């Protein structure tokens, strides 16, 4: 049986965008043992602006095809964990 991709929308309360991104990073770390969770595609949005998404992780591809493991909008060079 073939599998499809889905997006799970999970509302959370946070003080601001940085807080929401931090919450999303914690969720990603907690679910990191699940092979089917695509951490790199994580975004957050305000509840009343769901079409405006903000990346949680840097989306740049590094040498070897691996994505940067740092937070979105980080300072300095991309890197691993």
C-alpha positions, 0 to 999 in steps of 0.5 A: 500500500502506498503512503501519502504525505499529510500535515498535522496542525497542532495549535499551541499557546506562545507569547510570540513567534520566537516562542512558537518556534521554540515550542515547535523545535521541542516537539520535533526533538521529542518526536525525533525517534519517528522516521516518518516525521519530517523535521526540516519541513516544520513551520509555524503560523499565527492562528488567524494567519495560517497562510503566512508560515514561518520556517522553524529550521534553516532550509539550506542544503549543505554538502552531501545533501543534508540540511542545516540543523540550526534554527531558521534565520540563524547567524553565521554559517550553517552547521550540524547539531 
